[in-house]
Amino acid sequence: MSILKNISRRSFLVSSSACLALPSLDAVKKDEADESRKMLFIGQGYGFTNKGFYPTKAGKFSENGLPSSMKPLTPHINDICMVDRLNNLNWYGTHAGSDGFLKAGGTVSSDILAGSYLSKKSRYQNLVVNTSLYQDGHGRHGLSWDFNGSPVAGIKSSLGLYEKLFGGKESKKQLMMRIKERRSVLDSIKLNSQSFSRQIASSDKEKLEEYFQSIRHIEQEISKELKWIDVAKPKAPFEYKAPVVAGKGGNSKEMDGVKDIKLIYDMIALALQTGQTNVASFTLPNQAVLSSMGITKHIHQLSHYNASREITELSMQRDTMNMTLFSYALSKFKETKDTEGKSLFDNSVIFYGTNLSTGHSVRDVPFILSGGAMKRLRRGEYIIPSHKKVPLGNAWLTVLQETGIEVENFGHSTGAEHSFIA
């Protein structure tokens, strides 16, 4: 029996089996997107050090040079585009460097929305890899949010990703039981929603239709699982070995962040290459990166880098390492061939960023774009939009549209941002 209370723009349907929110979906067109395109979203958490990271002026990197902390990107100097001074309007989460970045004031994050277009024929709509170290500059959740505005928990470790891509402990019988259970819950929700629909005003019919869209989305996920249940996963090209800090021995529980990130980039490239998904997102394990560098300071302490010259230098070292790892990811995508023998890089959009520009500032945030799927991207340039306070949602809207995803708006967008489009 459903319980009805406080019907409003954000209504709730409550049953004995589940509680689902009526979502505030972003307006989308129904055109088919090009499913040969891939997307990778990387969230760093916390910001960058002003000294050494940000270019001193807009223009081509080949003419102005890369700042010292960005030097590891030299092999890709003509393949990256850095867009600066974007603003996630009404976002004040200074310790949540990832939580609100990909949704820009909306309900669903850009990676989950992109997956619903680009991964219709893949085994997984999205691969969401979330650090288990939630308090190290990402906030409480991570990058990804579903169509109901709920955080996507995702995969918590490189081992979890390995098992998801190349096999796991769940038998076919167990999988079928889980699908049957989900269907039972869904049937109960649908039955209650029919009764619910007769009790609401006509002004809420549109919101209820959005809710039904969410139900249909879950049904599509279940149908996809059934379709792939008898299709074997790819054979693992390597045996998983836990990336632990060097010198601590086989019993070490301290993760080596540098090795772990490289391993995850390798597996994401494999997942995209083999068509298991076309969209992945990854929140970096910031504290583990520091540990692998021999830095004992906490990531939060490092973000207050103006406290001393020592802290500033360590923060700059962190920036350089993160760019070294990002460069590794770009090289991996260039070396990896897709099913048609083309470079994975050429069919991908690769994004890197954080919801903080520097220290704890949530204003004027940058992101870096690369890959060949955005044909009109102004590669090899540092872009500063000519007008101030460009909504982050405008940039996401442009990225999605330029990747062939026909969205009409996204989050708090007021229109497309063309400063980084040729």
C-alpha positions as a Markdown table, in Angstrom:
| # | Residue | x | y | z |
|---|---|---|---|---|
| 1 | Met | 0.0 | 0.0 | 0.0 |
| 2 | Ser | 1.4 | 3.3 | -1.0 |
| 3 | Ile | 1.6 | 6.3 | 1.4 |
| 4 | Leu | 0.9 | 9.7 | -0.1 |
| 5 | Lys | 2.1 | 12.9 | 1.6 |
| 6 | Asn | 3.2 | 16.4 | 0.8 |
| 7 | Ile | 2.9 | 16.2 | -3.0 |
| 8 | Ser | 5.1 | 18.9 | -4.5 |
| 9 | Arg | 7.6 | 19.4 | -7.3 |
| 10 | Arg | 9.8 | 16.9 | -5.5 |
| 11 | Ser | 7.2 | 14.1 | -4.5 |
| 12 | Phe | 7.9 | 10.7 | -3.1 |
| 13 | Leu | 6.3 | 7.3 | -3.7 |
| 14 | Val | 6.8 | 5.1 | -0.7 |
| 15 | Ser | 6.0 | 1.4 | -0.7 |
| 16 | Ser | 6.8 | -1.5 | 1.5 |
| 17 | Ser | 9.6 | -2.5 | -0.9 |
| 18 | Ala | 11.2 | 0.8 | -1.9 |
| 19 | Cys | 11.2 | 4.6 | -1.8 |
| 20 | Leu | 11.9 | 6.4 | -5.1 |
| 21 | Ala | 12.0 | 10.2 | -5.6 |
| 22 | Leu | 10.3 | 11.8 | -8.6 |
| 23 | Pro | 13.4 | 13.0 | -10.5 |
| 24 | Ser | 13.9 | 16.4 | -12.0 |
| 25 | Leu | 15.3 | 15.2 | -15.3 |
| 26 | Asp | 17.3 | 17.3 | -17.7 |
| 27 | Ala | 15.5 | 17.8 | -21.1 |
| 28 | Val | 16.8 | 15.5 | -23.7 |
| 29 | Lys | 16.0 | 14.6 | -27.3 |
| 30 | Lys | 15.5 | 11.0 | -28.4 |
| 31 | Asp | 18.0 | 10.9 | -31.2 |
| 32 | Glu | 20.4 | 8.0 | -31.3 |
| 33 | Ala | 24.0 | 8.8 | -30.4 |
| 34 | Asp | 27.1 | 7.4 | -32.0 |
| 35 | Glu | 27.9 | 4.4 | -29.8 |
| 36 | Ser | 31.5 | 4.1 | -31.2 |
| 37 | Arg | 32.4 | 7.0 | -29.1 |
| 38 | Lys | 33.9 | 6.6 | -25.6 |
| 39 | Met | 34.1 | 8.9 | -22.6 |
| 40 | Leu | 36.3 | 8.8 | -19.5 |
| 41 | Phe | 35.7 | 11.2 | -16.6 |
| 42 | Ile | 38.5 | 11.6 | -14.0 |
| 43 | Gly | 37.9 | 13.6 | -10.8 |
| 44 | Gln | 40.9 | 14.6 | -8.8 |
| 45 | Gly | 39.5 | 16.1 | -5.6 |
| 46 | Tyr | 40.8 | 19.3 | -4.1 |
| 47 | Gly | 42.4 | 21.9 | -6.3 |
| 48 | Phe | 45.7 | 22.7 | -8.0 |
| 49 | Thr | 48.6 | 24.8 | -6.6 |
| 50 | Asn | 48.5 | 28.3 | -8.1 |
| 51 | Lys | 52.3 | 28.3 | -8.4 |
| 52 | Gly | 53.5 | 25.9 | -11.1 |
| 53 | Phe | 50.1 | 24.7 | -12.4 |
| 54 | Tyr | 48.2 | 27.5 | -14.1 |
| 55 | Pro | 49.5 | 29.0 | -17.3 |
| 56 | Thr | 50.2 | 32.7 | -17.1 |
| 57 | Lys | 48.3 | 33.6 | -20.3 |
| 58 | Ala | 45.8 | 32.1 | -22.8 |
| 59 | Gly | 47.0 | 30.7 | -26.1 |
| 60 | Lys | 48.8 | 27.7 | -27.5 |
| 61 | Phe | 51.0 | 25.6 | -25.2 |
| 62 | Ser | 53.5 | 25.1 | -28.0 |
| 63 | Glu | 54.1 | 28.9 | -28.1 |
| 64 | Asn | 53.8 | 29.8 | -24.4 |
| 65 | Gly | 55.1 | 26.5 | -22.9 |
| 66 | Leu | 53.6 | 24.3 | -20.2 |
| 67 | Pro | 53.8 | 25.4 | -16.6 |
| 68 | Ser | 56.2 | 23.3 | -14.5 |
| 69 | Ser | 53.6 | 21.0 | -12.9 |
| 70 | Met | 52.1 | 20.3 | -16.3 |
| 71 | Lys | 55.4 | 19.3 | -17.9 |
| 72 | Pro | 54.5 | 15.6 | -17.8 |
| 73 | Leu | 51.9 | 16.3 | -20.4 |
| 74 | Thr | 54.6 | 17.4 | -22.9 |
| 75 | Pro | 54.1 | 14.3 | -25.1 |
| 76 | His | 50.5 | 15.3 | -25.5 |
| 77 | Ile | 51.0 | 19.1 | -25.7 |
| 78 | Asn | 49.0 | 19.3 | -28.9 |
| 79 | Asp | 46.2 | 17.0 | -27.8 |
| 80 | Ile | 45.0 | 18.7 | -24.6 |
| 81 | Cys | 42.7 | 21.7 | -24.1 |
| 82 | Met | 42.6 | 23.4 | -20.7 |
| 83 | Val | 39.4 | 25.5 | -20.1 |
| 84 | Asp | 39.5 | 27.8 | -17.1 |
| 85 | Arg | 37.3 | 30.1 | -15.0 |
| 86 | Leu | 34.1 | 28.0 | -15.0 |
| 87 | Asn | 31.7 | 28.3 | -12.1 |
| 88 | Asn | 29.5 | 25.6 | -10.5 |
| 89 | Leu | 26.7 | 28.0 | -9.6 |
| 90 | Asn | 25.4 | 27.8 | -6.0 |
| 91 | Trp | 27.9 | 25.1 | -5.1 |
| 92 | Tyr | 29.7 | 25.8 | -1.8 |
| 93 | Gly | 31.1 | 22.4 | -0.9 |
| 94 | Thr | 34.7 | 23.4 | -0.3 |
| 95 | His | 35.6 | 19.9 | 1.0 |
| 96 | Ala | 33.7 | 18.1 | -1.7 |
| 97 | Gly | 35.9 | 18.4 | -4.7 |
| 98 | Ser | 33.9 | 15.8 | -6.7 |
| 99 | Asp | 30.4 | 15.5 | -5.4 |
| 100 | Gly | 28.7 | 18.2 | -7.5 |
| 101 | Phe | 31.1 | 18.6 | -10.4 |
| 102 | Leu | 29.6 | 16.3 | -13.0 |
| 103 | Lys | 26.0 | 17.3 | -12.4 |
| 104 | Ala | 26.5 | 21.1 | -12.3 |
| 105 | Gly | 23.4 | 21.9 | -10.2 |
| 106 | Gly | 21.2 | 19.3 | -12.0 |
| 107 | Thr | 20.0 | 15.8 | -11.0 |
| 108 | Val | 21.9 | 13.4 | -13.1 |
| 109 | Ser | 25.7 | 13.6 | -13.7 |
| 110 | Ser | 27.1 | 14.0 | -17.1 |
| 111 | Asp | 28.8 | 10.5 | -17.1 |
| 112 | Ile | 25.6 | 8.7 | -16.2 |
| 113 | Leu | 23.6 | 10.7 | -18.8 |
| 114 | Ala | 26.3 | 10.0 | -21.5 |
| 115 | Gly | 26.2 | 6.2 | -20.6 |
| 116 | Ser | 22.5 | 6.1 | -21.2 |
| 117 | Tyr | 23.2 | 7.2 | -24.8 |
| 118 | Leu | 26.5 | 5.6 | -25.7 |
| 119 | Ser | 26.3 | 2.3 | -23.9 |
| 120 | Lys | 22.9 | 0.9 | -25.0 |
| 121 | Lys | 24.5 | -2.2 | -26.6 |
| 122 | Ser | 27.3 | -2.7 | -24.0 |
| 123 | Arg | 27.3 | -5.0 | -21.1 |
| 124 | Tyr | 27.4 | -2.1 | -18.6 |
| 125 | Gln | 25.9 | 1.3 | -19.1 |
| 126 | Asn | 28.6 | 2.9 | -17.0 |
| 127 | Leu | 31.7 | 1.9 | -15.1 |
| 128 | Val | 31.9 | 4.0 | -11.9 |
| 129 | Val | 35.1 | 3.6 | -10.0 |
| 130 | Asn | 35.0 | 5.4 | -6.6 |
| 131 | Thr | 37.8 | 5.8 | -4.2 |
| 132 | Ser | 36.9 | 4.2 | -0.8 |
| 133 | Leu | 38.7 | 7.2 | 0.8 |
| 134 | Tyr | 35.7 | 9.5 | 0.7 |
| 135 | Gln | 37.2 | 12.1 | 3.0 |
| 136 | Asp | 40.3 | 12.8 | 1.0 |
| 137 | Gly | 39.0 | 15.7 | -1.0 |
| 138 | His | 36.0 | 14.2 | -2.9 |
| 139 | Gly | 33.3 | 14.8 | -0.4 |
| 140 | Arg | 31.0 | 12.0 | 0.8 |
| 141 | His | 30.0 | 10.4 | -2.5 |
| 142 | Gly | 32.1 | 10.8 | -5.7 |
| 143 | Leu | 31.5 | 11.9 | -9.2 |
| 144 | Ser | 28.4 | 10.0 | -10.3 |
| 145 | Trp | 24.6 | 10.6 | -9.7 |
| 146 | Asp | 21.7 | 8.7 | -11.2 |
| 147 | Phe | 18.5 | 10.0 | -12.8 |
| 148 | Asn | 16.8 | 10.1 | -9.4 |
| 149 | Gly | 19.6 | 12.3 | -8.0 |
| 150 | Ser | 21.0 | 9.6 | -5.9 |
| 151 | Pro | 24.8 | 8.9 | -5.6 |
| 152 | Val | 26.1 | 5.9 | -7.5 |
| 153 | Ala | 28.2 | 3.9 | -5.1 |
| 154 | Gly | 30.3 | 2.3 | -7.8 |
| 155 | Ile | 33.3 | 0.0 | -7.5 |
| 156 | Lys | 35.5 | 0.7 | -4.5 |
| 157 | Ser | 38.9 | -0.8 | -5.6 |
| 158 | Ser | 41.0 | -2.0 | -8.4 |
| 159 | Leu | 40.3 | -5.6 | -7.3 |
| 160 | Gly | 36.5 | -4.9 | -7.5 |
| 161 | Leu | 37.0 | -3.6 | -11.1 |
| 162 | Tyr | 39.1 | -6.6 | -12.0 |
| 163 | Glu | 36.4 | -9.0 | -10.8 |
| 164 | Lys | 33.6 | -7.0 | -12.5 |
| 165 | Leu | 35.4 | -7.0 | -15.9 |
| 166 | Phe | 36.9 | -10.5 | -16.0 |
| 167 | Gly | 34.6 | -12.6 | -13.8 |
| 168 | Gly | 33.4 | -12.8 | -10.2 |
| 169 | Lys | 32.0 | -15.1 | -7.6 |
| 170 | Glu | 28.3 | -14.8 | -8.6 |
| 171 | Ser | 27.0 | -17.9 | -10.4 |
| 172 | Lys | 24.4 | -17.7 | -13.2 |
| 173 | Lys | 21.8 | -19.1 | -10.7 |
| 174 | Gln | 22.6 | -16.4 | -8.2 |
| 175 | Leu | 22.4 | -13.7 | -10.9 |
| 176 | Met | 19.0 | -14.9 | -12.0 |
| 177 | Met | 17.7 | -14.8 | -8.5 |
| 178 | Arg | 18.9 | -11.3 | -8.0 |
| 179 | Ile | 17.3 | -10.2 | -11.3 |
| 180 | Lys | 14.0 | -11.9 | -10.2 |
| 181 | Glu | 14.1 | -10.1 | -6.9 |
| 182 | Arg | 14.7 | -6.7 | -8.6 |
| 183 | Arg | 11.8 | -7.4 | -10.9 |
| 184 | Ser | 9.5 | -8.3 | -8.0 |
| 185 | Val | 10.3 | -4.9 | -6.3 |
| 186 | Leu | 9.8 | -3.1 | -9.6 |
| 187 | Asp | 6.3 | -4.7 | -10.2 |
| 188 | Ser | 5.3 | -3.6 | -6.7 |
| 189 | Ile | 6.4 | 0.0 | -7.4 |
| 190 | Lys | 4.6 | 0.0 | -10.7 |
| 191 | Leu | 1.4 | -1.2 | -9.1 |
| 192 | Asn | 1.5 | 1.4 | -6.4 |
| 193 | Ser | 2.3 | 4.2 | -9.0 |
| 194 | Gln | -0.8 | 3.4 | -10.9 |
| 195 | Ser | -2.9 | 4.1 | -7.8 |
| 196 | Phe | -0.7 | 7.1 | -7.1 |
| 197 | Ser | -1.3 | 8.6 | -10.6 |
| 198 | Arg | -5.1 | 8.8 | -9.9 |
| 199 | Gln | -4.6 | 10.9 | -6.8 |
| 200 | Ile | -2.4 | 13.8 | -8.2 |
| 201 | Ala | -3.4 | 17.0 | -9.9 |
| 202 | Ser | -2.9 | 17.5 | -13.6 |
| 203 | Ser | 0.0 | 19.9 | -13.0 |
| 204 | Asp | 2.0 | 16.9 | -11.6 |
| 205 | Lys | 1.4 | 14.6 | -14.5 |
| 206 | Glu | 4.6 | 15.7 | -16.2 |
| 207 | Lys | 6.6 | 15.0 | -13.1 |
| 208 | Leu | 4.9 | 11.6 | -12.8 |
| 209 | Glu | 5.8 | 10.8 | -16.4 |
| 210 | Glu | 9.5 | 11.5 | -15.5 |
| 211 | Tyr | 9.1 | 9.0 | -12.7 |
| 212 | Phe | 7.8 | 6.4 | -15.1 |
| 213 | Gln | 10.8 | 7.1 | -17.3 |
| 214 | Ser | 13.0 | 6.1 | -14.3 |
| 215 | Ile | 11.1 | 2.9 | -14.0 |
| 216 | Arg | 11.5 | 2.1 | -17.7 |
| 217 | His | 15.2 | 2.8 | -17.3 |
| 218 | Ile | 15.5 | 0.2 | -14.5 |
| 219 | Glu | 13.6 | -2.2 | -16.7 |
| 220 | Gln | 16.0 | -1.6 | -19.6 |
| 221 | Glu | 18.9 | -2.4 | -17.2 |
| 222 | Ile | 17.3 | -5.7 | -16.2 |
| 223 | Ser | 16.7 | -6.6 | -19.8 |
| 224 | Lys | 20.4 | -5.8 | -20.6 |
| 225 | Glu | 21.6 | -8.1 | -17.8 |
| 226 | Leu | 19.5 | -10.9 | -19.2 |
| 227 | Lys | 20.8 | -10.3 | -22.7 |
| 228 | Trp | 24.4 | -10.6 | -21.5 |
| 229 | Ile | 24.0 | -13.4 | -19.0 |
| 230 | Asp | 25.2 | -16.1 | -21.4 |
| 231 | Val | 27.9 | -14.0 | -23.0 |
| 232 | Ala | 31.3 | -14.8 | -21.4 |
| 233 | Lys | 33.4 | -11.9 | -20.1 |
| 234 | Pro | 36.8 | -11.4 | -21.7 |
| 235 | Lys | 39.6 | -13.5 | -20.4 |
| 236 | Ala | 41.8 | -11.5 | -18.0 |
| 237 | Pro | 45.1 | -10.5 | -19.8 |
| 238 | Phe | 47.0 | -10.5 | -16.5 |
| 239 | Glu | 46.7 | -11.9 | -13.0 |
| 240 | Tyr | 45.6 | -9.4 | -10.4 |
| 241 | Lys | 48.3 | -8.4 | -7.9 |
| 242 | Ala | 47.4 | -5.9 | -5.1 |
| 243 | Pro | 49.3 | -2.7 | -5.7 |
| 244 | Val | 50.8 | -2.1 | -2.2 |
| 245 | Val | 53.4 | 0.3 | -1.0 |
| 246 | Ala | 56.9 | -0.9 | -2.0 |
| 247 | Gly | 59.0 | -2.3 | 0.8 |
| 248 | Lys | 56.0 | -3.2 | 3.0 |
| 249 | Gly | 55.9 | -6.8 | 1.9 |
| 250 | Gly | 53.0 | -9.1 | 0.7 |
| 251 | Asn | 51.0 | -8.5 | 3.8 |
| 252 | Ser | 50.9 | -4.7 | 3.4 |
| 253 | Lys | 47.4 | -3.2 | 3.5 |
| 254 | Glu | 48.6 | 0.2 | 2.5 |
| 255 | Met | 47.7 | 0.9 | -1.2 |
| 256 | Asp | 50.2 | 2.3 | -3.5 |
| 257 | Gly | 48.1 | 5.0 | -5.2 |
| 258 | Val | 50.4 | 5.5 | -8.2 |
| 259 | Lys | 50.5 | 1.8 | -9.1 |
| 260 | Asp | 46.8 | 1.4 | -8.4 |
| 261 | Ile | 45.8 | 4.3 | -10.6 |
| 262 | Lys | 47.9 | 3.0 | -13.5 |
| 263 | Leu | 46.3 | -0.4 | -13.0 |
| 264 | Ile | 42.8 | 1.1 | -13.1 |
| 265 | Tyr | 43.6 | 3.2 | -16.2 |
| 266 | Asp | 44.8 | -0.1 | -17.9 |
| 267 | Met | 41.5 | -1.9 | -17.0 |
| 268 | Ile | 39.3 | 1.0 | -18.0 |
| 269 | Ala | 41.1 | 1.1 | -21.4 |
| 270 | Leu | 40.5 | -2.7 | -21.7 |
| 271 | Ala | 36.8 | -2.3 | -20.8 |
| 272 | Leu | 36.3 | 0.4 | -23.5 |
| 273 | Gln | 38.4 | -1.5 | -26.0 |
| 274 | Thr | 36.3 | -4.7 | -25.6 |
| 275 | Gly | 33.0 | -2.9 | -25.6 |
| 276 | Gln | 32.0 | -3.8 | -22.1 |
| 277 | Thr | 31.0 | -0.2 | -21.7 |
| 278 | Asn | 31.6 | 3.1 | -23.5 |
| 279 | Val | 31.6 | 5.4 | -20.5 |
| 280 | Ala | 33.7 | 5.3 | -17.3 |
| 281 | Ser | 34.3 | 7.6 | -14.4 |
| 282 | Phe | 37.1 | 7.5 | -11.8 |
| 283 | Thr | 37.6 | 9.4 | -8.5 |
| 284 | Leu | 41.3 | 9.4 | -7.7 |
| 285 | Pro | 42.6 | 8.1 | -4.3 |
| 286 | Asn | 44.4 | 11.3 | -3.3 |
| 287 | Gln | 45.7 | 10.1 | 0.1 |
| 288 | Ala | 47.1 | 6.9 | -1.4 |
| 289 | Val | 48.9 | 8.9 | -4.1 |
| 290 | Leu | 50.6 | 10.9 | -1.4 |
| 291 | Ser | 51.6 | 7.8 | 0.5 |
| 292 | Ser | 53.1 | 6.2 | -2.5 |
| 293 | Met | 55.2 | 9.4 | -3.0 |
| 294 | Gly | 56.5 | 9.1 | 0.6 |
| 295 | Ile | 54.5 | 12.2 | 1.7 |
| 296 | Thr | 53.1 | 11.8 | 5.2 |
| 297 | Lys | 51.0 | 15.0 | 5.2 |
| 298 | His | 47.3 | 14.6 | 4.9 |
| 299 | Ile | 45.7 | 15.7 | 1.7 |
| 300 | His | 43.6 | 18.3 | 3.5 |
| 301 | Gln | 46.8 | 19.8 | 5.1 |
| 302 | Leu | 48.4 | 20.0 | 1.7 |
| 303 | Ser | 45.4 | 21.9 | 0.3 |
| 304 | His | 46.4 | 24.8 | 2.7 |
| 305 | Tyr | 49.6 | 25.0 | 0.8 |
| 306 | Asn | 50.2 | 28.7 | 1.6 |
| 307 | Ala | 50.9 | 27.8 | 5.2 |
| 308 | Ser | 54.6 | 27.2 | 4.5 |
| 309 | Arg | 57.1 | 26.9 | 1.6 |
| 310 | Glu | 57.5 | 23.2 | 2.5 |
| 311 | Ile | 53.7 | 22.5 | 2.1 |
| 312 | Thr | 53.7 | 24.5 | -1.2 |
| 313 | Glu | 56.5 | 22.4 | -2.6 |
| 314 | Leu | 54.7 | 19.2 | -1.6 |
| 315 | Ser | 51.5 | 20.4 | -3.1 |
| 316 | Met | 53.3 | 21.1 | -6.4 |
| 317 | Gln | 54.9 | 17.7 | -6.3 |
| 318 | Arg | 51.3 | 16.2 | -6.0 |
| 319 | Asp | 50.2 | 18.2 | -9.0 |
| 320 | Thr | 53.2 | 17.0 | -11.0 |
| 321 | Met | 52.5 | 13.4 | -10.1 |
| 322 | Asn | 48.8 | 13.7 | -11.0 |
| 323 | Met | 49.7 | 15.1 | -14.4 |
| 324 | Thr | 52.2 | 12.2 | -14.8 |
| 325 | Leu | 49.4 | 9.8 | -14.2 |
| 326 | Phe | 47.1 | 11.6 | -16.5 |
| 327 | Ser | 49.8 | 11.5 | -19.2 |
| 328 | Tyr | 50.0 | 7.8 | -18.6 |
| 329 | Ala | 46.2 | 7.5 | -19.2 |
| 330 | Leu | 46.5 | 9.5 | -22.5 |
| 331 | Ser | 49.4 | 7.3 | -23.7 |
| 332 | Lys | 47.4 | 4.1 | -22.8 |
| 333 | Phe | 44.5 | 5.3 | -24.8 |
| 334 | Lys | 46.7 | 6.1 | -27.8 |
| 335 | Glu | 48.4 | 2.7 | -27.7 |
| 336 | Thr | 45.1 | 0.8 | -27.3 |
| 337 | Lys | 43.3 | -0.2 | -30.5 |
| 338 | Asp | 39.5 | -0.5 | -30.6 |
| 339 | Thr | 37.6 | -3.3 | -32.3 |
| 340 | Glu | 38.0 | -1.6 | -35.7 |
| 341 | Gly | 41.8 | -1.3 | -35.3 |
| 342 | Lys | 41.6 | 2.5 | -34.6 |
| 343 | Ser | 43.3 | 4.2 | -31.7 |
| 344 | Leu | 41.0 | 4.3 | -28.6 |
| 345 | Phe | 42.2 | 7.8 | -28.1 |
| 346 | Asp | 40.7 | 8.9 | -31.5 |
| 347 | Asn | 37.2 | 7.9 | -30.6 |
| 348 | Ser | 37.3 | 9.1 | -27.0 |
| 349 | Val | 36.6 | 12.2 | -24.9 |
| 350 | Ile | 38.9 | 12.2 | -21.9 |
| 351 | Phe | 38.1 | 14.7 | -19.1 |
| 352 | Tyr | 40.2 | 15.6 | -16.1 |
| 353 | Gly | 39.2 | 18.1 | -13.4 |
| 354 | Thr | 38.0 | 19.0 | -9.9 |
| 355 | Asn | 35.3 | 21.2 | -8.3 |
| 356 | Leu | 38.0 | 23.4 | -6.7 |
| 357 | Ser | 40.3 | 25.7 | -8.5 |
| 358 | Thr | 43.0 | 26.0 | -5.9 |
| 359 | Gly | 43.1 | 25.4 | -2.1 |
| 360 | His | 39.4 | 25.7 | -1.0 |
| 361 | Ser | 38.2 | 28.0 | -3.7 |
| 362 | Val | 35.0 | 26.9 | -5.6 |
| 363 | Arg | 35.2 | 29.7 | -8.1 |
| 364 | Asp | 36.9 | 29.8 | -11.5 |
| 365 | Val | 37.5 | 26.0 | -11.7 |
| 366 | Pro | 39.4 | 24.5 | -14.7 |
| 367 | Phe | 39.1 | 21.2 | -16.5 |
| 368 | Ile | 41.3 | 19.5 | -19.1 |
| 369 | Leu | 39.9 | 17.8 | -22.2 |
| 370 | Ser | 41.6 | 15.5 | -24.6 |
| 371 | Gly | 40.8 | 12.7 | -27.1 |
| 372 | Gly | 39.7 | 12.8 | -30.7 |
| 373 | Ala | 35.9 | 12.3 | -30.4 |
| 374 | Met | 35.3 | 16.1 | -30.0 |
| 375 | Lys | 36.3 | 17.0 | -33.6 |
| 376 | Arg | 36.1 | 20.7 | -33.1 |
| 377 | Leu | 38.0 | 20.9 | -29.8 |
| 378 | Arg | 40.7 | 23.5 | -29.7 |
| 379 | Arg | 43.5 | 21.2 | -28.8 |
| 380 | Gly | 46.9 | 22.4 | -27.6 |
| 381 | Glu | 45.4 | 25.6 | -26.1 |
| 382 | Tyr | 44.7 | 27.2 | -22.7 |
| 383 | Ile | 41.3 | 28.8 | -23.0 |
| 384 | Ile | 40.0 | 31.7 | -20.8 |
| 385 | Pro | 36.4 | 32.6 | -21.8 |
| 386 | Ser | 36.0 | 36.2 | -22.6 |
| 387 | His | 33.0 | 36.7 | -20.3 |
| 388 | Lys | 33.1 | 36.2 | -16.6 |
| 389 | Lys | 31.3 | 33.5 | -14.5 |
| 390 | Val | 30.7 | 31.0 | -17.2 |
| 391 | Pro | 28.3 | 28.4 | -15.7 |
| 392 | Leu | 30.0 | 24.9 | -15.5 |
| 393 | Gly | 26.7 | 23.5 | -16.8 |
| 394 | Asn | 27.3 | 25.4 | -20.1 |
| 395 | Ala | 30.6 | 23.7 | -20.6 |
| 396 | Trp | 29.1 | 20.3 | -19.8 |
| 397 | Leu | 26.3 | 21.0 | -22.2 |
| 398 | Thr | 28.9 | 21.7 | -25.0 |
| 399 | Val | 31.0 | 18.6 | -24.2 |
| 400 | Leu | 27.9 | 16.4 | -24.4 |
| 401 | Gln | 26.6 | 18.0 | -27.6 |
| 402 | Glu | 30.0 | 17.9 | -29.3 |
| 403 | Thr | 30.2 | 14.2 | -28.4 |
| 404 | Gly | 27.0 | 13.6 | -30.3 |
| 405 | Ile | 24.6 | 13.5 | -27.3 |
| 406 | Glu | 21.6 | 15.7 | -28.2 |
| 407 | Val | 20.9 | 17.3 | -24.8 |
| 408 | Glu | 19.0 | 20.6 | -24.9 |
| 409 | Asn | 20.1 | 21.7 | -21.4 |
| 410 | Phe | 22.2 | 20.4 | -18.6 |
| 411 | Gly | 22.1 | 21.3 | -14.9 |
| 412 | His | 22.2 | 25.1 | -14.4 |
| 413 | Ser | 23.2 | 25.7 | -18.1 |
| 414 | Thr | 22.0 | 28.9 | -19.8 |
| 415 | Gly | 23.4 | 27.8 | -23.2 |
| 416 | Ala | 26.4 | 26.3 | -24.9 |
| 417 | Glu | 29.9 | 27.6 | -24.2 |
| 418 | His | 31.8 | 27.8 | -27.4 |
| 419 | Ser | 35.1 | 29.3 | -26.2 |
| 420 | Phe | 36.9 | 25.9 | -26.5 |
| 421 | Ile | 35.3 | 24.9 | -29.8 |
| 422 | Ala | 36.9 | 25.8 | -33.1 |
